[in-house]
Amino acid sequence: MVIIEHNKGRAKKKQAGFHEGQKVALRISARKEMGFIAVINGTHKGILYGNEVFQPLKIGQEIDGFIKKVRDDKKIDLCLQKPGYKAIDALSRKIMDELQQQGGCIAVTDKSQPKAIADIFGVSKKTFKKAIGNLYKKRLITFEKNGIRLREKK
């Protein structure tokens, strides 16, 4: 049974009490070709797509995750980062923290290899690019040939 809940003009699909963006407890139960099957809050199964997982996962591992989407076929897509702009805000803070810890400059840019970005920040290159674009628009960073730098306050 799928229930439609209206929230601020946007409809969100719900199944068995789950809604998009909800934080949930996951237990990794199997590895499949497409990714990982996880048990959600001990009651339902969902999938973490392999191309969206940027950290090692083991069968039996318990980890926090989020409901990415409740699909029309009643299957549940999961993610390990907050979906949407909440993820960008959290990553932006993480990038700013890393810049401050590294003396104001890090050797990662929008041209860096996806694996390098995933190793440092645990996110996709696409998400990283959105976050640094957000920081650039706010005039908090500048782009250099070999990295990004905290913008000097005037």
Rosetta constraint file for C-alpha pairs under 8 A:
AtomPair CA 1 CA 15 HARMONIC 6.43 0.50
AtomPair CA 1 CA 16 HARMONIC 7.54 0.50
AtomPair CA 1 CA 74 HARMONIC 7.99 0.50
AtomPair CA 2 CA 13 HARMONIC 6.63 0.50
AtomPair CA 2 CA 14 HARMONIC 5.68 0.50
AtomPair CA 2 CA 15 HARMONIC 5.08 0.50
AtomPair CA 2 CA 16 HARMONIC 7.80 0.50
AtomPair CA 2 CA 74 HARMONIC 7.38 0.50
AtomPair CA 3 CA 13 HARMONIC 6.03 0.50
AtomPair CA 3 CA 14 HARMONIC 5.13 0.50
AtomPair CA 3 CA 15 HARMONIC 6.47 0.50
AtomPair CA 4 CA 11 HARMONIC 6.25 0.50
AtomPair CA 4 CA 12 HARMONIC 5.84 0.50
AtomPair CA 4 CA 13 HARMONIC 4.96 0.50
AtomPair CA 4 CA 14 HARMONIC 6.19 0.50
AtomPair CA 5 CA 11 HARMONIC 5.59 0.50
AtomPair CA 5 CA 12 HARMONIC 5.30 0.50
AtomPair CA 5 CA 13 HARMONIC 6.44 0.50
AtomPair CA 5 CA 14 HARMONIC 7.15 0.50
AtomPair CA 6 CA 10 HARMONIC 5.68 0.50
AtomPair CA 6 CA 11 HARMONIC 4.45 0.50
AtomPair CA 6 CA 12 HARMONIC 6.29 0.50
AtomPair CA 7 CA 11 HARMONIC 6.19 0.50
AtomPair CA 7 CA 12 HARMONIC 7.26 0.50
AtomPair CA 12 CA 19 HARMONIC 6.65 0.50
AtomPair CA 12 CA 20 HARMONIC 6.64 0.50
AtomPair CA 13 CA 19 HARMONIC 6.12 0.50
AtomPair CA 13 CA 20 HARMONIC 7.06 0.50
AtomPair CA 13 CA 69 HARMONIC 7.97 0.50
AtomPair CA 13 CA 70 HARMONIC 6.16 0.50
AtomPair CA 14 CA 18 HARMONIC 5.19 0.50
AtomPair CA 14 CA 19 HARMONIC 4.74 0.50
AtomPair CA 14 CA 20 HARMONIC 7.50 0.50
AtomPair CA 14 CA 70 HARMONIC 6.60 0.50
AtomPair CA 15 CA 19 HARMONIC 7.01 0.50
AtomPair CA 15 CA 70 HARMONIC 6.78 0.50
AtomPair CA 15 CA 74 HARMONIC 7.04 0.50
AtomPair CA 18 CA 22 HARMONIC 6.84 0.50
AtomPair CA 18 CA 67 HARMONIC 7.30 0.50
AtomPair CA 18 CA 70 HARMONIC 7.79 0.50
AtomPair CA 19 CA 67 HARMONIC 6.55 0.50
AtomPair CA 19 CA 69 HARMONIC 7.59 0.50
AtomPair CA 19 CA 70 HARMONIC 7.07 0.50
AtomPair CA 20 CA 66 HARMONIC 7.71 0.50
AtomPair CA 20 CA 67 HARMONIC 5.06 0.50
AtomPair CA 20 CA 68 HARMONIC 5.44 0.50
AtomPair CA 20 CA 69 HARMONIC 5.33 0.50
AtomPair CA 20 CA 70 HARMONIC 6.76 0.50
AtomPair CA 21 CA 66 HARMONIC 5.72 0.50
AtomPair CA 21 CA 67 HARMONIC 5.19 0.50
AtomPair CA 21 CA 68 HARMONIC 5.94 0.50
AtomPair CA 21 CA 69 HARMONIC 7.89 0.50
AtomPair CA 21 CA 82 HARMONIC 6.73 0.50
AtomPair CA 21 CA 83 HARMONIC 6.04 0.50
AtomPair CA 22 CA 66 HARMONIC 5.41 0.50
AtomPair CA 22 CA 67 HARMONIC 5.36 0.50
AtomPair CA 23 CA 64 HARMONIC 7.04 0.50
AtomPair CA 23 CA 65 HARMONIC 5.81 0.50
AtomPair CA 23 CA 66 HARMONIC 4.50 0.50
AtomPair CA 23 CA 67 HARMONIC 6.70 0.50
AtomPair CA 24 CA 40 HARMONIC 6.45 0.50
AtomPair CA 24 CA 41 HARMONIC 6.14 0.50
AtomPair CA 24 CA 64 HARMONIC 5.87 0.50
AtomPair CA 24 CA 65 HARMONIC 5.37 0.50
AtomPair CA 24 CA 66 HARMONIC 5.56 0.50
AtomPair CA 24 CA 67 HARMONIC 7.17 0.50
AtomPair CA 25 CA 40 HARMONIC 5.89 0.50
AtomPair CA 25 CA 41 HARMONIC 5.01 0.50
AtomPair CA 25 CA 42 HARMONIC 7.89 0.50
AtomPair CA 25 CA 62 HARMONIC 7.16 0.50
AtomPair CA 25 CA 63 HARMONIC 6.11 0.50
AtomPair CA 25 CA 64 HARMONIC 4.75 0.50
AtomPair CA 25 CA 65 HARMONIC 6.18 0.50
AtomPair CA 26 CA 38 HARMONIC 5.77 0.50
AtomPair CA 26 CA 39 HARMONIC 5.50 0.50
AtomPair CA 26 CA 40 HARMONIC 4.92 0.50
AtomPair CA 26 CA 41 HARMONIC 6.19 0.50
AtomPair CA 26 CA 42 HARMONIC 7.68 0.50
AtomPair CA 26 CA 62 HARMONIC 5.58 0.50
AtomPair CA 26 CA 63 HARMONIC 5.26 0.50
AtomPair CA 26 CA 64 HARMONIC 5.74 0.50
AtomPair CA 26 CA 65 HARMONIC 6.26 0.50
AtomPair CA 27 CA 38 HARMONIC 5.26 0.50
AtomPair CA 27 CA 39 HARMONIC 5.13 0.50
AtomPair CA 27 CA 40 HARMONIC 6.88 0.50
AtomPair CA 27 CA 42 HARMONIC 7.72 0.50
AtomPair CA 27 CA 59 HARMONIC 7.86 0.50
AtomPair CA 27 CA 60 HARMONIC 5.88 0.50
AtomPair CA 27 CA 61 HARMONIC 5.57 0.50
AtomPair CA 27 CA 62 HARMONIC 4.41 0.50
AtomPair CA 27 CA 63 HARMONIC 6.42 0.50
AtomPair CA 28 CA 36 HARMONIC 6.74 0.50
AtomPair CA 28 CA 37 HARMONIC 6.10 0.50
AtomPair CA 28 CA 38 HARMONIC 4.33 0.50
AtomPair CA 28 CA 39 HARMONIC 6.49 0.50
AtomPair CA 28 CA 57 HARMONIC 7.50 0.50
AtomPair CA 28 CA 58 HARMONIC 6.73 0.50
AtomPair CA 28 CA 59 HARMONIC 5.10 0.50
AtomPair CA 28 CA 60 HARMONIC 5.18 0.50
AtomPair CA 28 CA 61 HARMONIC 5.40 0.50
AtomPair CA 28 CA 62 HARMONIC 6.50 0.50
AtomPair CA 28 CA 63 HARMONIC 7.99 0.50
AtomPair CA 29 CA 36 HARMONIC 7.41 0.50
AtomPair CA 29 CA 37 HARMONIC 5.62 0.50
AtomPair CA 29 CA 38 HARMONIC 5.24 0.50
AtomPair CA 29 CA 39 HARMONIC 6.61 0.50
AtomPair CA 29 CA 59 HARMONIC 5.29 0.50
AtomPair CA 29 CA 60 HARMONIC 5.80 0.50
AtomPair CA 30 CA 36 HARMONIC 5.71 0.50
AtomPair CA 30 CA 37 HARMONIC 5.08 0.50
AtomPair CA 30 CA 38 HARMONIC 7.07 0.50
AtomPair CA 30 CA 59 HARMONIC 5.97 0.50
AtomPair CA 31 CA 35 HARMONIC 5.98 0.50
AtomPair CA 31 CA 36 HARMONIC 4.56 0.50
AtomPair CA 31 CA 37 HARMONIC 6.28 0.50
AtomPair CA 31 CA 59 HARMONIC 7.46 0.50
AtomPair CA 32 CA 36 HARMONIC 5.73 0.50
AtomPair CA 32 CA 37 HARMONIC 7.13 0.50
AtomPair CA 34 CA 49 HARMONIC 5.71 0.50
AtomPair CA 34 CA 50 HARMONIC 5.82 0.50
AtomPair CA 35 CA 47 HARMONIC 6.84 0.50
AtomPair CA 35 CA 48 HARMONIC 5.61 0.50
AtomPair CA 35 CA 49 HARMONIC 4.37 0.50
AtomPair CA 35 CA 50 HARMONIC 3.91 0.50
AtomPair CA 35 CA 51 HARMONIC 7.51 0.50
AtomPair CA 36 CA 47 HARMONIC 5.68 0.50
AtomPair CA 36 CA 48 HARMONIC 5.07 0.50
AtomPair CA 36 CA 49 HARMONIC 6.45 0.50
AtomPair CA 36 CA 50 HARMONIC 6.74 0.50
AtomPair CA 37 CA 45 HARMONIC 6.70 0.50
AtomPair CA 37 CA 46 HARMONIC 5.79 0.50
AtomPair CA 37 CA 47 HARMONIC 4.68 0.50
AtomPair CA 37 CA 48 HARMONIC 6.38 0.50
AtomPair CA 38 CA 45 HARMONIC 5.57 0.50
AtomPair CA 38 CA 46 HARMONIC 5.44 0.50
AtomPair CA 38 CA 47 HARMONIC 6.07 0.50
AtomPair CA 38 CA 48 HARMONIC 7.23 0.50
AtomPair CA 39 CA 43 HARMONIC 6.55 0.50
AtomPair CA 39 CA 44 HARMONIC 5.56 0.50
AtomPair CA 39 CA 45 HARMONIC 4.49 0.50
AtomPair CA 39 CA 46 HARMONIC 6.47 0.50
AtomPair CA 40 CA 44 HARMONIC 5.13 0.50
AtomPair CA 40 CA 45 HARMONIC 5.71 0.50
AtomPair CA 40 CA 46 HARMONIC 6.79 0.50
AtomPair CA 45 CA 75 HARMONIC 7.99 0.50
AtomPair CA 45 CA 76 HARMONIC 7.21 0.50
AtomPair CA 46 CA 75 HARMONIC 6.57 0.50
AtomPair CA 46 CA 76 HARMONIC 4.70 0.50
AtomPair CA 46 CA 77 HARMONIC 5.62 0.50
AtomPair CA 46 CA 78 HARMONIC 6.21 0.50
AtomPair CA 47 CA 76 HARMONIC 6.55 0.50
AtomPair CA 47 CA 77 HARMONIC 5.16 0.50
AtomPair CA 47 CA 78 HARMONIC 5.57 0.50
AtomPair CA 48 CA 52 HARMONIC 7.15 0.50
AtomPair CA 48 CA 53 HARMONIC 7.11 0.50
AtomPair CA 48 CA 77 HARMONIC 6.41 0.50
AtomPair CA 48 CA 78 HARMONIC 5.00 0.50
AtomPair CA 48 CA 79 HARMONIC 5.79 0.50
AtomPair CA 48 CA 80 HARMONIC 7.93 0.50
AtomPair CA 49 CA 53 HARMONIC 6.74 0.50
AtomPair CA 49 CA 77 HARMONIC 7.88 0.50
AtomPair CA 49 CA 78 HARMONIC 7.66 0.50
AtomPair CA 49 CA 79 HARMONIC 7.79 0.50
AtomPair CA 52 CA 79 HARMONIC 7.13 0.50
AtomPair CA 52 CA 123 HARMONIC 7.89 0.50
AtomPair CA 52 CA 124 HARMONIC 7.05 0.50
AtomPair CA 53 CA 79 HARMONIC 7.68 0.50
AtomPair CA 53 CA 80 HARMONIC 7.20 0.50
AtomPair CA 53 CA 123 HARMONIC 7.89 0.50
AtomPair CA 54 CA 118 HARMONIC 5.74 0.50
AtomPair CA 54 CA 119 HARMONIC 7.60 0.50
AtomPair CA 54 CA 122 HARMONIC 5.12 0.50
AtomPair CA 54 CA 123 HARMONIC 5.93 0.50
AtomPair CA 54 CA 124 HARMONIC 7.29 0.50
AtomPair CA 55 CA 118 HARMONIC 7.98 0.50
AtomPair CA 55 CA 122 HARMONIC 6.49 0.50
AtomPair CA 57 CA 61 HARMONIC 6.83 0.50
AtomPair CA 64 CA 80 HARMONIC 6.90 0.50
AtomPair CA 65 CA 78 HARMONIC 6.92 0.50
AtomPair CA 65 CA 79 HARMONIC 5.79 0.50
AtomPair CA 65 CA 80 HARMONIC 4.41 0.50
AtomPair CA 65 CA 81 HARMONIC 6.68 0.50
AtomPair CA 65 CA 82 HARMONIC 7.78 0.50
AtomPair CA 66 CA 78 HARMONIC 5.74 0.50
AtomPair CA 66 CA 79 HARMONIC 5.33 0.50
AtomPair CA 66 CA 80 HARMONIC 6.00 0.50
AtomPair CA 66 CA 81 HARMONIC 6.82 0.50
AtomPair CA 66 CA 82 HARMONIC 6.27 0.50
AtomPair CA 66 CA 83 HARMONIC 7.36 0.50
AtomPair CA 67 CA 76 HARMONIC 7.11 0.50
AtomPair CA 67 CA 77 HARMONIC 6.34 0.50
AtomPair CA 67 CA 78 HARMONIC 4.82 0.50
AtomPair CA 67 CA 79 HARMONIC 6.50 0.50
AtomPair CA 68 CA 76 HARMONIC 7.58 0.50
AtomPair CA 68 CA 77 HARMONIC 5.35 0.50
AtomPair CA 68 CA 78 HARMONIC 4.84 0.50
AtomPair CA 68 CA 79 HARMONIC 5.77 0.50
AtomPair CA 68 CA 83 HARMONIC 6.23 0.50
AtomPair CA 69 CA 76 HARMONIC 5.93 0.50
AtomPair CA 69 CA 77 HARMONIC 5.08 0.50
AtomPair CA 69 CA 78 HARMONIC 6.91 0.50
AtomPair CA 70 CA 74 HARMONIC 6.20 0.50
AtomPair CA 70 CA 75 HARMONIC 6.11 0.50
AtomPair CA 70 CA 76 HARMONIC 4.68 0.50
AtomPair CA 70 CA 77 HARMONIC 6.37 0.50
AtomPair CA 71 CA 75 HARMONIC 5.41 0.50
AtomPair CA 71 CA 76 HARMONIC 6.06 0.50
AtomPair CA 71 CA 77 HARMONIC 7.40 0.50
AtomPair CA 79 CA 83 HARMONIC 7.34 0.50
AtomPair CA 81 CA 87 HARMONIC 6.10 0.50
AtomPair CA 82 CA 86 HARMONIC 5.82 0.50
AtomPair CA 82 CA 87 HARMONIC 4.63 0.50
AtomPair CA 83 CA 87 HARMONIC 5.63 0.50
AtomPair CA 84 CA 88 HARMONIC 7.08 0.50
AtomPair CA 85 CA 89 HARMONIC 6.25 0.50
AtomPair CA 86 CA 90 HARMONIC 6.26 0.50
AtomPair CA 87 CA 91 HARMONIC 6.04 0.50
AtomPair CA 88 CA 92 HARMONIC 5.90 0.50
AtomPair CA 88 CA 127 HARMONIC 6.83 0.50
AtomPair CA 88 CA 128 HARMONIC 7.88 0.50
AtomPair CA 88 CA 130 HARMONIC 6.75 0.50
AtomPair CA 88 CA 131 HARMONIC 5.14 0.50
AtomPair CA 89 CA 93 HARMONIC 6.37 0.50
AtomPair CA 89 CA 131 HARMONIC 7.15 0.50
AtomPair CA 90 CA 94 HARMONIC 6.36 0.50
AtomPair CA 91 CA 95 HARMONIC 6.09 0.50
AtomPair CA 91 CA 121 HARMONIC 7.82 0.50
AtomPair CA 91 CA 128 HARMONIC 7.46 0.50
AtomPair CA 91 CA 131 HARMONIC 6.31 0.50
AtomPair CA 92 CA 96 HARMONIC 6.19 0.50
AtomPair CA 92 CA 131 HARMONIC 5.22 0.50
AtomPair CA 92 CA 132 HARMONIC 6.85 0.50
AtomPair CA 92 CA 134 HARMONIC 7.61 0.50
AtomPair CA 92 CA 135 HARMONIC 6.74 0.50
AtomPair CA 93 CA 97 HARMONIC 6.13 0.50
AtomPair CA 94 CA 98 HARMONIC 6.17 0.50
AtomPair CA 94 CA 121 HARMONIC 7.81 0.50
AtomPair CA 95 CA 99 HARMONIC 6.10 0.50
AtomPair CA 95 CA 121 HARMONIC 7.89 0.50
AtomPair CA 95 CA 132 HARMONIC 7.98 0.50
AtomPair CA 96 CA 100 HARMONIC 6.24 0.50
AtomPair CA 96 CA 150 HARMONIC 7.84 0.50
AtomPair CA 97 CA 101 HARMONIC 6.18 0.50
AtomPair CA 98 CA 102 HARMONIC 6.07 0.50
AtomPair CA 98 CA 106 HARMONIC 7.67 0.50
AtomPair CA 99 CA 103 HARMONIC 6.31 0.50
AtomPair CA 99 CA 104 HARMONIC 4.67 0.50
AtomPair CA 99 CA 105 HARMONIC 5.42 0.50
AtomPair CA 99 CA 106 HARMONIC 6.06 0.50
AtomPair CA 99 CA 149 HARMONIC 7.10 0.50
AtomPair CA 99 CA 150 HARMONIC 6.63 0.50
AtomPair CA 100 CA 104 HARMONIC 5.12 0.50
AtomPair CA 100 CA 105 HARMONIC 7.79 0.50
AtomPair CA 100 CA 150 HARMONIC 7.83 0.50
AtomPair CA 102 CA 106 HARMONIC 6.55 0.50
AtomPair CA 104 CA 149 HARMONIC 5.48 0.50
AtomPair CA 104 CA 150 HARMONIC 5.03 0.50
AtomPair CA 105 CA 147 HARMONIC 6.80 0.50
AtomPair CA 105 CA 148 HARMONIC 5.72 0.50
AtomPair CA 105 CA 149 HARMONIC 4.32 0.50
AtomPair CA 105 CA 150 HARMONIC 6.42 0.50
AtomPair CA 106 CA 147 HARMONIC 5.48 0.50
AtomPair CA 106 CA 148 HARMONIC 5.68 0.50
AtomPair CA 106 CA 149 HARMONIC 6.67 0.50
AtomPair CA 107 CA 146 HARMONIC 5.63 0.50
AtomPair CA 107 CA 147 HARMONIC 4.08 0.50
AtomPair CA 107 CA 148 HARMONIC 6.64 0.50
AtomPair CA 108 CA 112 HARMONIC 5.80 0.50
AtomPair CA 108 CA 116 HARMONIC 7.86 0.50
AtomPair CA 108 CA 117 HARMONIC 7.18 0.50
AtomPair CA 108 CA 146 HARMONIC 6.98 0.50
AtomPair CA 108 CA 147 HARMONIC 4.76 0.50
AtomPair CA 108 CA 148 HARMONIC 6.54 0.50
AtomPair CA 109 CA 143 HARMONIC 7.55 0.50
AtomPair CA 109 CA 146 HARMONIC 7.04 0.50
AtomPair CA 109 CA 147 HARMONIC 5.05 0.50
AtomPair CA 109 CA 148 HARMONIC 6.18 0.50
AtomPair CA 110 CA 125 HARMONIC 7.46 0.50
AtomPair CA 110 CA 128 HARMONIC 7.57 0.50
AtomPair CA 110 CA 129 HARMONIC 5.69 0.50
AtomPair CA 112 CA 116 HARMONIC 6.68 0.50
AtomPair CA 112 CA 117 HARMONIC 6.90 0.50
AtomPair CA 113 CA 117 HARMONIC 6.61 0.50
AtomPair CA 113 CA 125 HARMONIC 7.83 0.50
AtomPair CA 114 CA 118 HARMONIC 6.11 0.50
AtomPair CA 114 CA 124 HARMONIC 6.55 0.50
AtomPair CA 114 CA 125 HARMONIC 5.15 0.50
AtomPair CA 115 CA 119 HARMONIC 5.96 0.50
AtomPair CA 116 CA 120 HARMONIC 6.31 0.50
AtomPair CA 117 CA 121 HARMONIC 5.82 0.50
AtomPair CA 117 CA 122 HARMONIC 6.98 0.50
AtomPair CA 117 CA 123 HARMONIC 6.82 0.50
AtomPair CA 117 CA 124 HARMONIC 7.02 0.50
AtomPair CA 117 CA 125 HARMONIC 6.24 0.50
AtomPair CA 117 CA 128 HARMONIC 7.38 0.50
AtomPair CA 118 CA 122 HARMONIC 4.24 0.50
AtomPair CA 118 CA 123 HARMONIC 4.96 0.50
AtomPair CA 118 CA 124 HARMONIC 5.99 0.50
AtomPair CA 118 CA 125 HARMONIC 7.30 0.50
AtomPair CA 123 CA 127 HARMONIC 6.38 0.50
AtomPair CA 123 CA 128 HARMONIC 6.63 0.50
AtomPair CA 124 CA 128 HARMONIC 6.27 0.50
AtomPair CA 125 CA 129 HARMONIC 6.07 0.50
AtomPair CA 126 CA 130 HARMONIC 6.39 0.50
AtomPair CA 127 CA 131 HARMONIC 6.30 0.50
AtomPair CA 128 CA 132 HARMONIC 6.24 0.50
AtomPair CA 129 CA 133 HARMONIC 5.92 0.50
AtomPair CA 130 CA 134 HARMONIC 6.11 0.50
AtomPair CA 131 CA 135 HARMONIC 6.32 0.50
AtomPair CA 132 CA 136 HARMONIC 6.00 0.50
AtomPair CA 132 CA 141 HARMONIC 7.87 0.50
AtomPair CA 133 CA 137 HARMONIC 6.15 0.50
AtomPair CA 134 CA 138 HARMONIC 6.36 0.50
AtomPair CA 135 CA 139 HARMONIC 6.31 0.50
AtomPair CA 135 CA 140 HARMONIC 5.39 0.50
AtomPair CA 135 CA 141 HARMONIC 6.02 0.50
AtomPair CA 136 CA 140 HARMONIC 5.81 0.50
AtomPair CA 136 CA 141 HARMONIC 5.22 0.50
AtomPair CA 136 CA 142 HARMONIC 6.41 0.50
AtomPair CA 139 CA 151 HARMONIC 6.96 0.50
AtomPair CA 140 CA 150 HARMONIC 6.10 0.50
AtomPair CA 140 CA 151 HARMONIC 5.28 0.50
AtomPair CA 141 CA 148 HARMONIC 6.62 0.50
AtomPair CA 141 CA 149 HARMONIC 5.45 0.50
AtomPair CA 141 CA 150 HARMONIC 4.47 0.50
AtomPair CA 141 CA 151 HARMONIC 4.61 0.50
AtomPair CA 142 CA 148 HARMONIC 5.82 0.50
AtomPair CA 142 CA 149 HARMONIC 5.33 0.50
AtomPair CA 142 CA 150 HARMONIC 6.40 0.50
AtomPair CA 142 CA 151 HARMONIC 5.78 0.50
AtomPair CA 143 CA 147 HARMONIC 6.39 0.50
AtomPair CA 143 CA 148 HARMONIC 4.74 0.50
AtomPair CA 143 CA 149 HARMONIC 6.47 0.50
AtomPair CA 144 CA 148 HARMONIC 5.66 0.50
AtomPair CA 144 CA 149 HARMONIC 7.16 0.50
